[in-house]
């Protein structure tokens, strides 16, 4: 069947096509919200791991997939075409400007609250969670070049592997994480490029889905149990440092030639865990599906809730299982709160600045 010429398309046809293009898929909104909630859980439990094996095991378990899931989902919605003027504008308003705004806020907060912390307008070393915005901007700019190559995913894995040996890959512009986590972003884009697999899974019959989910649940349970019973070994092997993807290997004692292969094993583990988590994500609309459109609000604003607790020292002195459970529940509560419309309405200028004043208003030629 031939394509319909653009000029021959009626207004109703055009409106119908536009609606189809912009229609959100519940599965991906569910995945977005779950991913960012898992990120909050990891951040909320960090201060408990020093004195609690249970907290440490939970932290390692969550970190095997929380950031990879978030990065993969972000990559799924990335475009590899040469960026248009509209896309470049969106990159500035959706990523660059929010980074500058929130980096400035955290610079002021740390100077005002933390004794002895200097006031320094540094925009090259991201504060706390803001590394992700820098990484997202770089990944989006690099993707069109990777997409021109034959094996973009394998090349991204090679970049991740090599970057751990490079002393120049540090926290400056989050370059260490940008390179190390690149495979998950590229894989997300590859999944979108082969979207028939995602569509097949979303439309699959329950007789297929539930056995697959049973296997995925078994994988996650096995990983959690292994994390707990092998916790002493994981501490000694500094597995946590590998899961953060933010340092060169030698900086935490792995200066052997084979250190990069440990990262490859961690990437494989993360991919298996990420697949297991995504398989368990609800495919249909749920009560939290609409919240999936608020992930940037949740990601940028949740540190303001955790910062007082993390810096008070209270968590380190109360590393118990009930406190761990409480922090997990707090994480879910914060994610739910920050998903609400009143939050988006109130903080839209900070999280999604339109910044019309920044852009030249070009007139159409006469």
Secondary structure, DSSP 8 states (H G I E B T S, - for coil): -----GGG--HHHHHHHHHHHH---HHHHHHHHHHHHHHHHHHHHGGGTTT-HHHHHHHHHHHTTHHHHHHHHHHHT---S---HHHHHHHIIIIIHHHHHHHHHHHHHHHHHSTT-------SB--GGGHHHHHHHHHHHHHHHHHTSTTHHHHHHHHHHHHTT-TT-SSBTTHHHHHHTHHHHHHHHHHHHTHHHHHHHHH--HHHHHHHHHHHHHHHHHHHHHHHHTHHHHHHTTHHHHHHT-S-GGGGT--STTHHHHHHHHHHHHHHHHHHHHHHS-SS--TTGGGGGGHHHHHHHHHHHHHHHHHHSHHHH---HHHHHHHHHHHHHHHHHHTSHHHHHHHHHHHS---GGGS-------
